[in-house]
Amino acid sequence: MKSGGRSRFRETVARIFSTVEDIVYVVLGVLLAAGLAALLLDAALAFWHTFASGVSSMNIIPFLDRTLLVLMVVEILYTVQVSFREHVLVPEPFVLVALIAAVRRILVITAEFGSLMDQGEGAFRYAMIELGLLTVMAGVLVACLVGLRKRDKEAVAERA
């Protein structure tokens, strides 16, 4: 095979792979959007249930948890959109999803603080260790986001 033929073959294979990648991103985006719609409905039902049964710290936890999960899925969907549009993996959305997940868990643990005391000293101790590790992780993730934004403007994709 001559050099020109080999180059054309490589371009054809690369174009095929790019098309397959686009199809996968579209299917993944549709599935995430459908899952997001289901999560939004579930969050709305949790919201309705919370206020129908009277607001207390224990019955607002499921609503808070679902709402933050919706936010995580939105950021994941954004990551898929950027990957589809630019054919690159941008690190910022991944770090942001991890930060939202850490904050989500921190908020749920602190909201469940009252029931942890009833579960015994062991459960309380493990929750406090988890809370400490999540707090450190959140700090590191924030530092990563700041570093990404200062280091390379290309690392941060513009929202369209």
QUIDA-V489623 format. One record per pair of residues at least 24 apart in sequence whose C-alpha atoms are under 8 Angstrom apart, sorted by the first residue. I is the first residue (numbers start at 1). J is the second residue. D is the distance in whole Angstrom. If there is no record, write none. Layout:
# QUIDA-V489623
I;J;D / I;J;D
This chain:
# QUIDA-V489623
21;84;8 / 22;84;6 / 25;80;6 / 25;81;8 / 25;83;8 / 25;84;6 / 26;84;8 / 28;80;8 / 29;77;6 / 29;80;6 / 29;81;7 / 32;73;7 / 32;77;6 / 33;77;7 / 36;70;6 / 36;73;7 / 36;74;7 / 39;66;7 / 39;69;8 / 39;70;6 / 40;67;8 / 40;70;7 / 42;66;7 / 43;67;6 / 57;111;7 / 58;111;7 / 58;112;7 / 61;108;6 / 61;111;6 / 61;112;8 / 64;108;8 / 65;104;7 / 65;108;7 / 68;100;7 / 68;101;8 / 68;104;6 / 69;101;8 / 69;104;8 / 71;100;8 / 72;97;6 / 72;100;6 / 72;101;7 / 82;157;7 / 90;155;6 / 90;156;7 / 90;157;7 / 91;155;6 / 91;156;8 / 92;145;6 / 92;148;7 / 92;155;7 / 92;156;6 / 92;157;8 / 95;141;6 / 95;144;7 / 95;145;7 / 96;141;8 / 96;145;8 / 98;141;8 / 99;138;6 / 99;141;6 / 99;142;7 / 102;134;6 / 102;135;8 / 102;137;7 / 102;138;6 / 103;134;8 / 103;138;7 / 105;134;8 / 106;131;6 / 106;134;7 / 106;135;7
